[in-house]
Amino acid sequence: MSEQTSIPADPELDPTASYATDQSVVRRLSGLLRASAGAKTTYAPCTGQPIATLPASNPDDVVAAVRSARRTQPTWKRVPLTERAAILLRYHDLILDHRHELVDLVILESGKARKQAFEEVAHVALTARYYGRKAAELLQPQRKLGMFPILTRAEQRFVPKGVVGIISPWNYPLSMAVSDGLPAVLAGNAVVHKPDSQTPLSALRAIELLYDAGLPREVWQPVNGDGPTVGGAIIQNTDYICFTGSTKTGRLVAKQAGERLIGCSLELGGKNPMLILRDADIQRAAEGAVRACFSSAGQLCVSMERLYVADQVYDAFVTAFLDRVKKLRLSAGTGWDVDMGSLISKAQLETVTRHVEDARSKGAVVLAGGKARPDIGPLFYEPTVLSGVTPEMECFDNETFGPVVSIYRFSDESEAIQRANEGEYGLNASVYTRDGRRGRAIAAQLVAGTVNVNEAYGATFGSIDTPMGGMRASGLGRRQGVEGIRRFVDPQAIATQRVLPIAASHGISDEAYAELITGALRVLKKLGRP
C-alpha cells in the first residue's frame, strides 16, 4: 500500500498555512537590510501566523554597514543643520500620512491593541517635530563666559560622535526603533540599527519613510538578527550605543561599551509604582491604573506593577478598579474596540504564568484574571490583579513585564513613599491626588526618572521637551529633550584670547602676575560675575 500523501493546510482553517503579509512588501523592505546569513521567520503573536521570512545579518554585515556609514558621516555632518531639520519635519507628515499602515504593522508584529499601537505613531511624530523645530537652539554653537571680559572669547560647539549603534526592542517596535535615531542623525551622526528580530517590519517601514523624507540611505542602515551576535558586533564597531531592553542585558551592554571607552544610553527594566492618595478622584485613578497596568498587555517599560492605595479610599478604589478590569475586551482583532492584545512570545507567557502561580501558591489572592486564554489566541493572558503579595513571592520585586499588578494598602504617605522606593529599579511612577501641588511634592520624593501626576504614563512620555530615562538599575542617560540629543555629540570648547596672554608678560614677574590675577578675581566677584 502506498504511503498517503499529506494534504496541504487550508489557510481558511489553519492560520499558519499562509503568510499574514503581502510578500511583495516584505521583499521590498528586506531589501533595505544589509544581511547575508540565511533567513529568520517572524510570527504574529495574536494568531501564530507567519508574518515574514527575512534575511539575517552576521558580524561581517555589521562591519560592512559601519564602514559604509563611517564613509558617509563626514559628508552628512556638513549638510546644513536647517536641511537636516527639514527632513525630520517632512518625516513628521509622512508618519501621520501613513499612520493606518504603520499601526497595522505594529499590531501584527507586537500583538498590542490598536489604541496602544497608535501611541507609537503619535510619539514618533512628536519626536520628529520637536527636534526638527528645536535643532538650532540645541545644536548651534553657544557663546560662553570667557576667563576675562572682552579679552577672552569662549564658545562651545557640538561635534557628532560618528556612527551611533541602536539596538531597539520589540515592545515599542515603531517608536523605539526610530525615536532615538532621529536626534542622532539630526546631530550629524550616521546610524547602524538592529531592530528586535521579532518585530523588524515596523522598523523597516519607518526607516523607508525616512528615506522618502530625504535621508540618504547610507546615513541609517538596518541589520537583522539575534542580540548576542548582531548586537554584539554593533557594540564592538560603533562610536556610541543606544540600547532599550532588560536590565540584565543592559549590564552586559554597559560592560562592553565601557571596555571600549565609548558612551551608551540604556533604558532598562522597572517595577513601577502608582500611589493613590486619600484625596484622589477614584474614577480617574481607576481609569489611569487600568491603562498604566494593562496597556500593551503590561509589556511597556513604564507599566505599573505595584499599586499603593490609601486606607481611606482603598475599598472604593479596588471596587472601581476591578469593575474596569473585568470589562476589558481581550481580542486578536485589529479594531478600535479592543482594549488589550496578546503577549509577544511563549517566553513572556511562561514568565507571567510562573509569577501568578508562584504568588497564588504562597497565599496571594487573585482578585481578577489569573489564567491564560488560549481560546482567544496562543499567547493571551487575562489582566490580573493580586492582593496579599509578600516578599517571598517572585512577583514582589521582580519585573513581570505582563498584565499582572499587585495592590497594597497604606495608612501613612511617608510609608507609601518608602515602599514605592524599595527595590533596585527607578524608571517610572505615578501619583493620583486632587491636589496637584501635593502630588508634585510627593513625586519629587520618588526615585524614578519620570513621575506622572494624575496620569498613567502618557504625560511624561508625550512631553518630548522633558528627559525620559531611569535611575538606579533602570538605566543610564536620557532620551527626549536637550539630553536626548546632546548624548550623541561631544562638546568642544574653543577659546580665543585677545591682547594679553594668560601668563606673565611685558616684563611683569610671575609673582607680580599672580598678585594681579588675585586682584582681578576679587573685582570680578564684587561685580557679580559667575
HUHU-V180042 format. One record per residue. N is the residue number from 1. RES is the residue in one letter. PSI is psi as a letter, one per 20 degrees, with the letter a starting at -180 (NA if undefined). Layout:
N	RES	PSI
N	RES	PSI
//
This chain:
1	M	p
2	S	q
3	E	p
4	Q	p
5	T	q
6	S	q
7	I	p
8	P	q
9	A	q
10	D	o
11	P	h
12	E	h
13	L	h
14	D	o
15	P	i
16	T	j
17	A	i
18	S	r
19	Y	q
20	A	i
21	T	r
22	D	o
23	Q	i
24	S	h
25	V	g
26	V	g
27	R	h
28	R	g
29	L	h
30	S	h
31	G	i
32	L	i
33	L	q
34	R	n
35	A	p
36	S	k
37	A	l
38	G	b
39	A	q
40	K	p
41	T	p
42	T	q
43	Y	q
44	A	p
45	P	h
46	C	h
47	T	i
48	G	j
49	Q	p
50	P	q
51	I	g
52	A	q
53	T	o
54	L	q
55	P	q
56	A	q
57	S	q
58	N	r
59	P	h
60	D	h
61	D	g
62	V	g
63	V	g
64	A	g
65	A	g
66	V	g
67	R	g
68	S	g
69	A	h
70	R	h
71	R	h
72	T	h
73	Q	h
74	P	h
75	T	g
76	W	g
77	K	i
78	R	i
79	V	p
80	P	q
81	L	h
82	T	h
83	E	h
84	R	g
85	A	h
86	A	h
87	I	g
88	L	h
89	L	h
90	R	h
91	Y	h
92	H	g
93	D	h
94	L	g
95	I	g
96	L	h
97	D	h
98	H	k
99	R	h
100	H	g
101	E	g
102	L	g
103	V	g
104	D	g
105	L	g
106	V	g
107	I	g
108	L	g
109	E	h
110	S	h
111	G	j
112	K	r
113	A	q
114	R	g
115	K	h
116	Q	h
117	A	h
118	F	h
119	E	h
120	E	g
121	V	g
122	A	g
123	H	g
124	V	g
125	A	g
126	L	g
127	T	g
128	A	g
129	R	g
130	Y	g
131	Y	h
132	G	h
133	R	h
134	K	j
135	A	g
136	A	g
137	E	h
138	L	h
139	L	i
140	Q	q
141	P	q
142	Q	p
143	R	p
144	K	r
145	L	p
146	G	r
147	M	g
148	F	p
149	P	p
150	I	g
151	L	h
152	T	o
153	R	p
154	A	q
155	E	r
156	Q	p
157	R	r
158	F	o
159	V	p
160	P	q
161	K	h
162	G	d
163	V	o
164	V	p
165	G	p
166	I	p
167	I	o
168	S	q
169	P	r
170	W	h
171	N	h
172	Y	m
173	P	h
174	L	g
175	S	g
176	M	i
177	A	h
178	V	h
179	S	h
180	D	h
181	G	h
182	L	g
183	P	h
184	A	g
185	V	h
186	L	h
187	A	i
188	G	j
189	N	r
190	A	q
191	V	p
192	V	p
193	H	p
194	K	o
195	P	r
196	D	p
197	S	i
198	Q	h
199	T	l
200	P	h
201	L	h
202	S	g
203	A	g
204	L	h
205	R	h
206	A	h
207	I	g
208	E	h
209	L	h
210	L	g
211	Y	g
212	D	h
213	A	i
214	G	j
215	L	p
216	P	q
217	R	h
218	E	i
219	V	h
220	W	o
221	Q	o
222	P	q
223	V	r
224	N	p
225	G	a
226	D	q
227	G	g
228	P	h
229	T	g
230	V	g
231	G	g
232	G	h
233	A	h
234	I	g
235	I	h
236	Q	i
237	N	i
238	T	r
239	D	i
240	Y	q
241	I	p
242	C	o
243	F	p
244	T	p
245	G	b
246	S	q
247	T	h
248	K	g
249	T	h
250	G	h
251	R	h
252	L	g
253	V	g
254	A	h
255	K	g
256	Q	h
257	A	g
258	G	h
259	E	h
260	R	i
261	L	l
262	I	q
263	G	r
264	C	q
265	S	p
266	L	o
267	E	o
268	L	b
269	G	r
270	G	q
271	K	m
272	N	p
273	P	q
274	M	p
275	L	p
276	I	o
277	L	r
278	R	h
279	D	j
280	A	q
281	D	o
282	I	g
283	Q	h
284	R	g
285	A	h
286	A	g
287	E	g
288	G	h
289	A	h
290	V	g
291	R	g
292	A	h
293	C	h
294	F	j
295	S	p
296	S	k
297	A	k
298	G	j
299	Q	k
300	L	q
301	C	h
302	V	j
303	S	q
304	M	p
305	E	i
306	R	p
307	L	p
308	Y	o
309	V	p
310	A	q
311	D	g
312	Q	h
313	V	j
314	Y	g
315	D	g
316	A	g
317	F	g
318	V	g
319	T	g
320	A	h
321	F	g
322	L	h
323	D	g
324	R	h
325	V	g
326	K	i
327	K	i
328	L	p
329	R	o
330	L	p
331	S	q
332	A	j
333	G	r
334	T	j
335	G	r
336	W	i
337	D	i
338	V	p
339	D	h
340	M	p
341	G	b
342	S	r
343	L	r
344	I	h
345	S	r
346	K	h
347	A	g
348	Q	g
349	L	g
350	E	h
351	T	g
352	V	g
353	T	g
354	R	g
355	H	g
356	V	g
357	E	h
358	D	g
359	A	g
360	R	g
361	S	h
362	K	j
363	G	i
364	A	q
365	V	p
366	V	o
367	L	h
368	A	q
369	G	b
370	G	j
371	K	q
372	A	q
373	R	m
374	P	i
375	D	h
376	I	g
377	G	r
378	P	h
379	L	k
380	F	q
381	Y	p
382	E	q
383	P	p
384	T	p
385	V	p
386	L	q
387	S	r
388	G	k
389	V	p
390	T	r
391	P	h
392	E	i
393	M	q
394	E	h
395	C	i
396	F	g
397	D	j
398	N	p
399	E	p
400	T	g
401	F	l
402	G	a
403	P	m
404	V	p
405	V	q
406	S	p
407	I	p
408	Y	q
409	R	q
410	F	q
411	S	h
412	D	p
413	E	h
414	S	h
415	E	g
416	A	g
417	I	g
418	Q	g
419	R	h
420	A	h
421	N	i
422	E	q
423	G	r
424	E	i
425	Y	r
426	G	l
427	L	f
428	N	q
429	A	r
430	S	q
431	V	p
432	Y	p
433	T	q
434	R	i
435	D	n
436	G	h
437	R	g
438	R	h
439	G	g
440	R	h
441	A	g
442	I	h
443	A	h
444	A	i
445	Q	i
446	L	p
447	V	n
448	A	q
449	G	h
450	T	p
451	V	p
452	N	p
453	V	p
454	N	k
455	E	q
456	A	f
457	Y	i
458	G	h
459	A	g
460	T	h
461	F	h
462	G	i
463	S	n
464	I	i
465	D	i
466	T	q
467	P	q
468	M	p
469	G	a
470	G	q
471	M	r
472	R	c
473	A	j
474	S	j
475	G	a
476	L	q
477	G	a
478	R	q
479	R	r
480	Q	r
481	G	a
482	V	h
483	E	h
484	G	h
485	I	h
486	R	i
487	R	h
488	F	j
489	V	q
490	D	p
491	P	p
492	Q	p
493	A	p
494	I	p
495	A	p
496	T	p
497	Q	p
498	R	q
499	V	f
500	L	p
501	P	r
502	I	m
503	A	r
504	A	p
505	S	r
506	H	k
507	G	j
508	I	p
509	S	r
510	D	h
511	E	g
512	A	h
513	Y	g
514	A	h
515	E	h
516	L	g
517	I	g
518	T	g
519	G	g
520	A	g
521	L	h
522	R	g
523	V	g
524	L	h
525	K	g
526	K	h
527	L	i
528	G	j
529	R	p
530	P	NA
//
